[in-house]
Amino acid sequence: MNYFQDLFALFNYRDLLLVLVAIAVGMSIGMEREYHNKTAGLRTIMLVCVGSCIFTILSMRIGTESPDRIAANIITGIGFLGAGVIFKDENKVNGLTTACTIWVTAALGMAVGSQHIFLAIFGAAVVLLVLWGLLYLEKWIDHLNKITEYKITTIFKEGEMEEFKKLFKENHLKSSIIFQSKSADRLTIYWKLSGRKRNHKILKKQLFSNADILKIDIV
């Protein structure tokens, strides 16, 4: 009986509260990531937040001579996780926002572990505002000016490039060539076009109905 009494005496309810707060903070951000079907979803974000919180608590408990010794290595570990969700798809890099979310969630977990609870809650609110609220601002900006890359493969003809430039200009889209290649009787050009989103929609219909175009990839 005395053994269990001593065990409960060692139990720190404050640490339990900090872990519960870390779970709530991680869950709030993780739900947003899960809703948008991101690589790092609910479970990953929660574990990052809770893990950072526990490591920070342990750093303060057992790192008496250097309290930041363990906590400082959290950043290194998070760097590996963040790098794992970043990938390159042709000319586009994906996963940067998810990597930043993992990074800032670790910071929030450290804030909870060091008992800066209000800072963590405020930080979580700011993160949710950026991830959710600014999404609508991004969409509005895309309507005004959207940059899209088109990989177009056609049968090679003299003046083909000028015809495309004319088509883009008629649709009020600014164009630039990323690179181009020619093999046998085929011409492949990567175009970068910028303009209103509705102009891109009109252009896509025209391109897909063009019999001379053999292949179109839109990024």
Protein Blocks (a to p, Z undefined) as FASTA:
>chain_A
ZZmmmmmmmpcfklmmmmmmmmmmmmmmmmmmmmnopablfklmmmmmmmmmmmmmmmmm
mmmmlmmlmmmmmmmmmmmmmmmmgccehjacehklmmmmmmmmmmmmmmmmnopaklmm
mmmmmmmmmmmmmmmmmmmmmmmoccddddddddddehklmmmmmmmmmnopacddfbdc
dehjbccddddddddfklmmmmmmmmmmpmklmbdcdZZ
